Each structure stands twice: as structure tokens, then as C-alpha cells.
Amino acid sequence: MHVAVIDDQDASLAGFTQILRRIADIEPICFKKAAEALHWLGGVDPVFLVLNSTVADMAGIDFLRRMRVMPGRETTPVIFTTASRDDRDLRRTAFDLNVYAYLEKPINPSEFLVHAMRIVDAARERADLHARLREAGSRGTIEQAPTTTAPEPPPTQPAQAVPPARAATRSPLAEATAIIDAMLQVAALHDRTIIEHHELAAKIAVALGRELKLTPDELAMLGQAARIYDIGKVTIPQRILEARAPASSADRVTIDTHPDAGARVLAGTENPVLRAAKMIAQTHHERFDGSGYPRKLRGSSIPIMGRIVAVADALTALVRARSDRPAHSLAQAMDIVEKGAGTAYDPTVVAAVRGGLSEISRVVHEAQQGDERAS
């Protein structure tokens, strides 16, 4: 795993290299010039950067600004170092640009090593989790594969007794269900609430889809695809998921990357259900007025299943208790969602909440009873 060290002092480059080589599997790459480091970042994905406030050809803050607009570098961890003492403006700007840590020179090697190890451990955990998700998806396809055609009967057996041949492949819906089940079991190791949240949101989404006159096939697809729309949250550190306080601006940047992360987890398949799941993962945080993320889609340019799940996700989040507040009643949740009609949510989908109230009320009540039993 590569770590870029960008500093204009040979002594600093040598010191950081010596410390970093104490971490297994880490290979430090040193740069004195920002232009060379930016070019290198265009083709390599480092675990993190060590960036000094002064570089040979550019201020460290200017380098950081340029790096943050590079695709895929919005959240790359950065340990920012400086010889400036008590520079509050520099510190504030650095944290506004989402640095992981801000260290003043002379650097305490133990403090630097602690920060570096935390970043590396988190990167290893994410890599392991992604590998397990991919393995779980493959296992869900392989382990439940059906047998092929039945053996031919012996010649003495009457022809009419020949059992019908079984299909060599399962339906796309059955295949997707097995993969989604396996992936969610692994994802739950990172976020223990993910299965219950998805199950309720999927049931609410189906109720809304029924009101919106989706076909039976579309409802079946939605019911499975919506069970995994927030899988991208496996990339969000647990300290953020479990925080009681509102997210900082730096943590907000990390949170906002999870729709694209979910789409990447679900990419690379021709299964129509999983392709729908990918689309929902990427669009359920778009807003009807175009102010959402990650693509700032507006109105009908947001796929209908994405618009449905946006409302289902909001209702689910509101009626379930969180670490920082108790659960809302369904009436309170509906009132909040209805206030977002035309801005956050498609007004037609919001109107469907009232039409599907009987079914939505039932599934919410069942989910809340389950939460009470679990607590």
C-alpha cells in the first residue's frame, strides 16, 4: 500500500519514510514538487498522504485544493504538517479541506504513527469488507445453483414416468435474492442496523409502488432491489455511523460518497434486479428540486424507483429510533415527509403515502414491535 509524502525538506522526507516503513506492507513515495505528486495521484490510489504546508513549487493548501477536485480524491486521508506555530487560519482552512490530522513540527513520531496506523487499519478493514462482500455475492450465486436436467430413466421404465427436466438456471429474481441475502449478512458486520432498515424501507417502497401502479414484475424487482440500496454505507467509518452529534463538514463529505460507493459494490452484473439495485443506490439521495447528491439530478430525470426509495428511506429513518433521538410516530414522519414534497421528494410519490397508508402502517407497526423485542 502506497503513502505519498510531500515535503520540501530532505530531513522530513527521510524521517517520515523511516516511521512509515515500520508499518507492514506500506511503501512511502516521496515528492518535493507538487506537480509531480499531482501527476502521480492521477494513476495511483494511495492509502493516505503526508502533506507539508510548504512544497517546492506550491503551498500545501493550494495542493490540497487541487487534489480535492480530482475524481476519487475527495476523501483521501491527509496528515497535514507545518512548521508554523499557532496558525489558526491555516488550521481552519486545512480542516475545511477535510484533512485527517493537523500536526505542528517538530513532529512527535509516536503521535504521527498512531494517526498513520488508524488510517491504515481502517483501509484494511474496508478492503477486507469489500472482499467479503464480493465473495458473499459469488457464494450466493454458486451455492444455491440448481441441479441441471434429471438423469434419463432406465430403458425398462415407462416413458410417461420420466420426471420433467429442471431448469438449468434460476430466475434473475431468485439469483439476485440469494446474492443480496449473502451481501447483507456481511454488511451487517459493519452496520448492525442495515438489514432491518432495508427490510422496512423495501416494504414501504413496494406499498408506494403499488399505489403508483407499477406492474407486478416491477414490484417484485423493487421489493428485492430496495433491500440493498444503502450498501455503500459499509465505506463510512463506524465512528460516523454511531455518532450522536451532527456530522462535521469533513464527515459530511465522507457520508456523501456512499451512493457512488454502493453503485460500485453492485456494478458488473447483467442481472436486472441487481442493476436496478445499483441505480437505486446511486439515486436515492437525489432531491426533486435538483439539490441532492451525488449527481444533482432533478425531477423526472431521477429514475422512478430512486424517487420511491427516497421517500421510503426517509419514512424508515424517521419511524425508527436512532442514537440521538427516539422514533417518530408514523403520523409525525408523514408530516415531515409531506413538507418536503416538491423540494426533497416527488409530490406524486409523497401523495402515494396516504393511498398506501393501511399497508405502510402495518409494516411499520411490525418493524417497531421487532425493534422493541430486540432492545
KADATA-V152932 format. One line per field, one symbol per residue. phi: phi as a letter, one per 40 degrees, with the letter a starting at -180 (. if undefined). psi: psi as a letter, one per 30 degrees, with the letter a starting at -180 (. if undefined). burial: + if it has 24 or more other C-alpha atoms within 12 Angstrom, else -. Layout:
phi=???
psi=???
burial=???
//
This chain:
phi=.cbcbbacbdccdccccccccccdgcbcbbbcbcdcccccccbbbccabbbccbbdbacdccdcdcccccdgbcbdcbccbaccbfcccccccccccgccabbcccccdccccccccccccccccccccccccccccccccccbccccccccccdccddcccccccccbccdccccccccdcccccccccbcccccccccccccccccccccgccdcccccccccccacbccccccdccccccccdcccccccccccccccccccccgbcccccccccccdcbcbcbdcgccacbfcbfcccddcccccdcccccccccbcbcbaccccccccccccccccgbcbcdcccccccccdcccccccccccccccccc
psi=kkkkjjlgkeeeeeeeeeeeffkkgkjkkkkfkeeeeeeefffkjlelkjklfklegkkeeeeeeeeffkkfgfgkkkjklkfkkhjeeeeeeeffghleljkkkkkjeeeeeeeeeeeeeeeeeeeeeeeeeeeeeeefeeegkllakllkllffkkeffkkkklkfllleeeeeeeeeeeeeeeeffejffeeeeeeeeeeeeeeeeeeghlleeeeeeeeeeffgfgfffffkkeeeegkelkkleeeeeeefffeeeeeeeglhlfkeefeeeeeeefffglkfgggalffhlkbffkkeeeeefeeeeeeeeefkklfgllklleeeeeeeeefgkfdelkeeeeffeeegeeeeeeeeeeeeeeeeee.
burial=+++++++++--++-+++-++--+--+++++++++--++-++---+++++++++++--++++++++-++----+++++++++++------++--+++++++++++--+----++-+++-++-++--+--++-+++-+++-++------------------------------+++++++++++++++++-++-++++++++++++++++++++-----++++++++++++++++++++--++--------++-+++++++++++++++---+++++++++++++++++++--+++--+++--+++++++++++++++++++------++-+--++--++-+++-+++++++++++-++-+++-+++-++-------
//
